[in-house]
């Protein structure tokens, strides 16, 4: 896995959302994906982040990691 750059996206009323840039998926050139971190508390994220940084965030904070997909039109 490569280093990732997360930036603050928005607060949805429940959690702070941090996301990577959209990138084209390897399986379908018409789809994009990005990684999202959801946290009730604001986070200070270093940039770039590597897999061990993500593990540390997971261990120290109550966060949810998810992958979002969208279709390019």
C-alpha angles and dihedrals in degrees: 000000000000130000115281133211115216123189131184108270106178146299109257096196092267107047145008111252123210120183144179121233118279113264132184114261120241093230100052125021089204093062132073130197139191137182119242132196116201119197133170090212124052113261132210104217124192117226125256102025124201127199093270090053089054091050090052092050090050092051097045102039139041097249138150122215119205141163120231123203131194135177119242110230 
